Amino acid sequence: MGHTSLDKIKALQKNPANVRNLCILAHVDHGKTTLADSLVASNGIISSRLAGKVREKDYLINLIDSPGHVDFSSEVSTAVRLCDGAIVIVDAVEGVCPQTQAVLRQAWLENIRPVLVINKIDRLIMELKLTSQEAYTHLQKILEQVNAVTGSLFTSKVLEDRAVKEERAEEDKEEGDIEPAECRGSEQVYDWSAGLEDSDDSQLYFSPDQGNVVFASAIDGWGFSIQQFAQIHSQRMGIRAEVLLKTLWGDFYLNAKAKKIMKGAHAKGKKPLFVQLVLDNIWSLYDAVVTRRDKEKIEKMMMSLGVKVMTRDSRHSDPKVLLSAICSQWLPVSQAVLFMVCDKLPSPLDMTSERIERLMSVGARRFHSLPLQTQELKTAFMQCSSDDTAPVIVFVSKMFTVDAKALPQNKQRPLTQEEMAQRRELARQRHTERLAAIQQTESGEGNSQSGSTTLTTTPGSDGVSGQMQALPLKAKPEEEEEKETFVAFARVYSGVVRRGQKVFVMGPKYDPAQGLRMLPEGSTSVSDCLPPVPHLACCTMDSLYLLMGRELEELEEVPSGNVLGIGGLEECVLKSATLSTSPALPPFIPLNFEATPIVRVAIEPKHPSEMPKLVRGMRLLNQADPCAEVLIQETGEHVLVTAGEVHLQRCLDDLRERFAKIEISASKPIIPFRETVIRPPKVDMVNEDLGKQQKVAVLHQVKESDTLHLDPSGLVTLTTPNRQATVGVRAIPLPEEVTLLLEGSSDLIRTLEQAGQAQREGRTLDMSTWTLDALMGLKSRLEALLQGRKWRNAVDRIWAFGPRRYGPNILLNSVEGYQRPSVWHCLEREKEGGEKAEASGIRDFDNSVVSGFQLATLSGPMCEEPLMGVCFSVERWDMNFPTQRTHLDSVTEEDSNSLDASVSKSPGEAAGQQEASGKAGGAGETPSQAEGAVAGASQGRRRAEVGAGLVDCYGPFSGQLIAAVKEACRHAFQAKPQRLMAAMYTCEIMATAEVLGRVYGVLGKREGRVLQEEMKEGTEMFIIKAVLPVAESFGFADEIRKRTSGLASPQLVFSHWEVISSDPSWVPSTEEEYLHFGEKADSANQALKYMNAVRRRKGLYVEEKIVEHGEKQRTLSKNK
């Protein structure tokens, strides 16, 4: 079949009912690209990894292929967002693999409907040598595995919806004192199954009789659904196709005598109908063509199937060529899959209201809390209208680069006959002129020098000016070659997108309620004269493209429901964005990425002069890759953050070959660690009970001085250098559950901090009811987890979170007599006067204590890595200012006496709190003093009265207090047993029994820990689930493949942070340890190795012996 014409595709785009937007999802090497080749080849289009257009029976299918490796799961997320359906491919031998579960979860989260293709069934015949009956049982188990994953996702959703429903019912009950019908009766409160029984899951699962499963072998070119065999056998057997469709898959068999289809094939030992009518035919074809090569039988089969094969295929030495030729005519895989796609996957018109509400409910907002104009846009989504009055709604899921030469406007168009004739005539004229010039040169050889000079300077000759004219012509293509153009990969959800149209770009933090308030009423059109709105910009869509694989075709307009490419958005869109002509539209929810960027490398150019090219290249890479992150550290290093080793390698190759086009050098991966403290261990390194001597050994790490005192209980007391403030801090390890909760609630804690900051500045931050409820829920969960005597009222005494004010560490206020408002005070809905009275309890320099805590948690004492799971309790905070100020003449005695107190309080401190906290280490600088001096009116009046010489909370003393709190926290940390926390990967490996021992050997060598090992039913494959430190993961996949000869391949996904059990500063302290480890105790200490590696990378002091026995070293002259 030839190419579909562009005009035909444009006509099909206008009918959204016949448009199908779908992506192909699968685990690595399950046959995605092979199937995509078959689908796209059916329409005569060369396949690509991005998108192709396939036309079958007047359907327009936008097909998006996606990578299967876990490192590139972000690409899957960008594809899934733009689609209405997905083809999930599962290997018939390997079954459901880790990435299969991940892509099913991603499809579920985006509310798109999947269909299933069980691929590589030929492996059951050729590799596993299964009979048709055994293969049927094996396929049943695979279907059960896939449906089990889908069922677990469905169950969790139903239970979550029910919990939300019950919460709402409770709220209604409290507000109206009316008990809802579903909440009456105590027996239904715990009946969780009720929600599952009432929910409809009939269309949820994959079943061949529903038509959403295709059995295929894409490499051999065949595939079928049971509908095809039902049609074939209904004519031969005289049984209605509807009956066969219901009985071909299941426990049914054919009673030959009664000529009836009966139930109970398994109990009666009969062949199931699927085996008898479907699989036996395929097995016999493979047996005749591949195994026995029986020419007579092959010819009979071809006659019965009505298949004609070319002579060269039948005589080919490889039997698979003949098999593919027969199967591709008998059961073409493209026909089976495309019929299933057109019949079972929804069109853009069938978008569910649940998916629309989810897309528009960004952050903590729910759909029903959005403005009325925003909720009305739901109708535009549902109608998918292409009218001129419909608002334009477009979502850009990613930006990809295209060589400027590949753009349609830059391509050379084919010449017409007239243009070719003109060029031919011009070439003849030039040739004639050149011949005349040569003849003239030969005849004038005897002339004078001036004559020859005139000839050589003639324009167009081979003289100097001709060469000078040719130089810019050569340089111009090189400049064009270096230029990379960004094209946005997008979908139109409503309206018609036209070239040159202006639209709004909604940033991720854009609030439609605020936008509608700030924009003039009725301003629905985008214009340059609109007032500025936060997180809202305007842009022009310069060009629209139809994505035909690698080729781009230029379009004037694209109607609703179609996938397209948009040019000219690189200045407005970084990675993804929401575009619309209506300011009432909220930004779509962020894309859901399975892989977390965790692997960091520092990058620099080989030649320092090429640094600008590297910076530009990294900016382009950051925009083109959805998951990669680019940042500049405090040290000035350019750091690239990627999802894994494979992703890192691809990003580095892209930098070298596409974006920067220079030689670069990358550092060894920068491994992230965290520092924490634990409870004192009860046993030593040889599992003996510890006495008091271990505690002495631990506390010995903190060296006391005249300003630093360490209490035996672990309380560190530190005095500032000017002796005006004393701080007492104790470090306490947080329970693991609390640390996980804080880490998972970082967005909520950030919102809480923003609300507190706004309240201190006298502003109000609009928060939805859902956000307030979520914050109260976080507080109640913390109270439930922090139980016991030492955590009494701890949640209400939380001073701050850190680092960066939303991290998994806590600063507690345990100072006697200082009833400071906690971080939760912004949630309490009290009267304005009460809030002002409460705010007056904040001391001067309160913010300096918080800033010192933030600095301490940002870089710990072990290797300057962030802290995690540590609570710092401030138990003492005394300030004693001097009573004599001789350098002040304008201060009256009354003012002096009123301010000479051991504790200084100021009601206006809260107004200037943000400036001091934001400038962690530079609070004592002049700009900070200037900002603080005008921060609050009452504070300014007081300072004007007493003069600038008094100690104020923005002066040099503030910096001393910040440093003192930081040092106190660090020493309190060192007074407890310290541990490093390593980032851990979850590792899933599929391997055969022969190589199982080698896999275990590689895992053990790299500090891995096996969690689970199970055998897949019906196969020889084992699934090994393990955890592996990220620090040990580099080269792990290559080593596994080498040791197992390619029979095992791991999938690594970032999972969690884990405490390394060994103490990096451990030395033998008990008699048993001296006997076991010796005096030096120089056996390998994994934590110490990691700590020294990080310290060495950061240029910190590393305590290690370089040369131990210098006299025994070999020399160059005597190398024996």
Salt bridges, closest charged atoms under 4 A:
ASP58 OD1 - LYS8 NZ 3.78
ASP58 OD1 - ARG55 NH2 2.75
ASP71 OD1 - HIS69 ND1 3.96
GLU75 OE1 - LYS398 NZ 2.93
ASP84 OD1 - ARG355 NH1 3.34
ASP84 OD1 - ARG491 NH1 2.95
ASP91 OD2 - LYS120 NZ 3.67
ASP91 OD2 - ARG123 NH1 2.91
GLU94 OE1 - HIS30 NE2 2.97
GLU110 OE1 - ARG81 NE 2.97
ASP122 OD2 - LYS320 NZ 3.89
GLU127 OE1 - ARG123 NE 3.11
ASP161 OD2 - LYS157 NZ 3.12
GLU166 OE2 - ARG162 NE 3.08
ASP220 OD2 - LYS320 NZ 3.50
ASP280 OD2 - LYS271 NZ 2.68
ASP287 OD2 - ARG292 NE 3.32
GLU354 OE2 - LYS157 NZ 3.09
GLU357 OE2 - LYS378 NZ 2.69
ASP388 OD1 - ARG498 NH2 2.91
GLU419 OE2 - ARG413 NH2 3.00
GLU425 OE1 - ARG428 NH1 3.89
ASP511 OD2 - ARG365 NH2 3.12
ASP528 OD2 - LYS502 NZ 2.95
GLU551 OE1 - LYS411 NZ 2.52
GLU554 OE2 - ARG499 NH1 2.85
GLU556 OE2 - ARG499 NH2 2.90
GLU557 OE1 - ARG498 NE 3.40
GLU594 OE1 - ARG105 NH2 2.86
ASP625 OD2 - HIS647 NE2 2.89
ASP625 OD2 - ARG650 NH2 2.54
ASP653 OD1 - ARG656 NH1 3.70
ASP654 OD2 - ARG650 NE 3.60
GLU704 OE1 - HIS709 ND1 3.62
ASP706 OD2 - ARG723 NH2 3.32
ASP747 OD1 - ARG750 NH1 2.97
GLU753 OE2 - ARG760 NH2 3.46
GLU753 OE2 - ARG805 NH1 3.37
GLU761 OE1 - ARG763 NH2 3.09
ASP796 OD1 - LYS779 NZ 3.26
GLU832 OE2 - LYS836 NZ 3.79
ASP846 OD2 - ARG820 NE 2.68
GLU864 OE2 - ARG970 NH2 3.27
GLU865 OE2 - LYS1098 NZ 2.60
GLU875 OE2 - ARG730 NE 2.80
ASP878 OD2 - ARG876 NE 2.83
ASP900 OD1 - ARG885 NH1 3.14
GLU967 OE1 - HIS971 NE2 3.78
GLU1017 OE1 - LYS141 NZ 3.56
GLU1032 OE2 - LYS1089 NZ 3.55
ASP1038 OD1 - ARG1041 NH1 3.29
GLU1039 OE2 - LYS1005 NZ 2.95
GLU1039 OE1 - ARG1006 NH2 2.85
GLU1058 OE2 - ARG1009 NH1 2.93
GLU1058 OE1 - HIS1056 NE2 3.15
ASP1063 OD1 - ARG979 NH1 3.62
ASP1082 OD2 - LYS1080 NZ 3.65
GLU1104 OE1 - ARG1096 NH2 3.03
GLU1108 OE2 - LYS1080 NZ 3.05
